[in-house]
């Protein structure tokens, strides 16, 4: 468990954040710019000192104002990957990686340079200098340097923010490999909902220096009350899915999801492969009678569980289909359909974003 309870003030900004989360997989700190995400990870790393509170990683207490404990950053055994990588320009890739190894206790030096280079695809660039690398390559080297220190936890502060879409997709693939193959707990800071939906098992939503919500990604990201904090475009749902089969005649892949089968553009994945699907609220429409002649292939029977506040002409409606979906419809449609909690409806899913392959957007609106 990672347990965080930190309070501090910086000018007009005040951090008062507390949460606990299992460290298996990725914990995402999510929220708008200025929410306090970076300040919080700096406190975990020991780069800033809270005025009061307690931070512990498992049984190891990193900070406790009441007990007078404040471990120096190098004693916390936490790796930190910054947005800009911060590599040493005068060292080769090999030199940067080996520099990280200097901070690993001798009895904990299990990750070899060869293993890290293979895991992150760095073998062909070990002799190059950082100035000759792309942004995505530099971030991979920064990841490798942090891992060479054999950390108990890895902190990543907006590591993809400065990258273009192809390089971002590449680095996300490598972060997934770290999550799945090395088992190093990761705290991942982001304000991009697609990154969080793809990587995180636990999401901590921050707003104005406080924790607004914390819990499993699927539960937190489906909450209607978080739209104003996370951004209106973030509304949607994250579904766990399994590849059932492929429909070669129509170029589709059939995914088993709670509530039925979801058809998406063909994925290069074997049947049985587990993945995540993000269904955006704007791509879900509702009907109170079963659609019989429609171009939409994904229709799920469900029940309204919550209706959010009206925002201009639109309103978000949460529907339980076996998991929770969110539909963004006009307020006029909600009234015309007489929607209310408990009302039986059909959810029509027009388009989805699929993990892996960089959350490829299914652009065909008739799916």
FENHU-V929912 format. One record per residue. N is the residue number from 0. NEAR is the number of other C-alpha atoms within 8 Angstrom. Layout:
n near
N NEAR
N NEAR
This chain:
n near
0 9
1 11
2 13
3 13
4 11
5 16
6 12
7 11
8 9
9 6
10 5
11 5
12 7
13 11
14 14
15 11
16 12
17 10
18 10
19 8
20 10
21 7
22 10
23 7
24 12
25 14
26 15
27 14
28 13
29 16
30 13
31 11
32 6
33 7
34 11
35 13
36 13
37 8
38 9
39 11
40 11
41 10
42 12
43 10
44 12
45 12
46 8
47 8
48 7
49 9
50 9
51 10
52 13
53 13
54 14
55 13
56 10
57 8
58 5
59 6
60 11
61 13
62 12
63 13
64 11
65 7
66 5
67 7
68 10
69 9
70 9
71 7
72 10
73 7
74 6
75 10
76 11
77 12
78 13
79 10
80 14
81 10
82 11
83 7
84 11
85 6
86 9
87 7
88 8
89 5
90 10
91 12
92 13
93 9
94 8
95 13
96 15
97 11
98 9
99 13
100 12
101 8
102 9
103 12
104 7
105 5
106 4
107 7
108 12
109 5
110 9
111 8
112 9
113 7
114 8
115 13
116 11
117 9
118 10
119 10
120 7
121 12
122 8
123 6
124 7
125 9
126 8
127 9
128 11
129 12
130 5
131 6
132 10
133 6
134 9
135 12
136 8
137 12
138 13
139 12
140 15
141 13
142 9
143 12
144 14
145 15
146 13
147 17
148 14
149 15
150 13
151 9
152 11
153 15
154 14
155 13
156 13
157 11
158 13
159 8
160 6
161 8
162 9
163 6
164 6
165 6
166 10
167 11
168 10
169 10
170 12
171 10
172 11
173 11
174 8
175 9
176 10
177 11
178 13
179 8
180 6
181 7
182 9
183 12
184 13
185 13
186 13
187 13
188 14
189 13
190 10
191 7
192 9
193 8
194 9
195 12
196 11
197 10
198 8
199 13
200 10
201 13
202 17
203 14
204 12
205 17
206 13
207 9
208 13
209 12
210 13
211 9
212 9
213 11
214 10
215 9
216 12
217 9
218 8
219 11
220 12
221 14
222 8
223 11
224 6
225 9
226 11
227 7
228 9
229 12
230 9
231 7
232 4
233 9
234 13
235 14
236 14
237 13
238 12
239 10
240 12
241 12
242 15
243 10
244 8
245 9
246 10
247 6
248 5
249 5
250 9
251 13
252 14
253 13
254 13
255 11
256 11
257 10
258 9
259 7
260 9
261 9
262 11
263 13
264 8
265 9
266 7
267 4
268 6
269 6
270 8
271 7
272 8
273 8
274 11
275 13
276 12
277 13
278 15
279 15
280 13
281 9
282 12
283 15
284 12
285 10
286 11
287 8
288 6
289 6
290 7
291 4
292 4
293 6
294 6
295 10
296 11
297 11
298 9
299 10
300 10
301 12
302 13
303 16
304 11
305 9
306 12
307 10
308 6
309 9
310 6
311 4
312 8
313 10
314 14
315 14
316 14
317 15
318 14
319 11
320 12
321 7
322 8
323 10
324 13
325 15
326 17
327 13
328 13
329 9
330 10
331 7
332 8
333 11
334 8
335 7
336 8
337 6
338 9
339 9
340 9
341 7
342 8
343 9
344 12
345 15
346 14
347 13
348 14
349 14
350 16
351 13
352 12
353 14
354 11
355 10
356 8
357 10
358 10
359 9
360 8
361 11
362 5
363 7
364 7
365 8
366 12
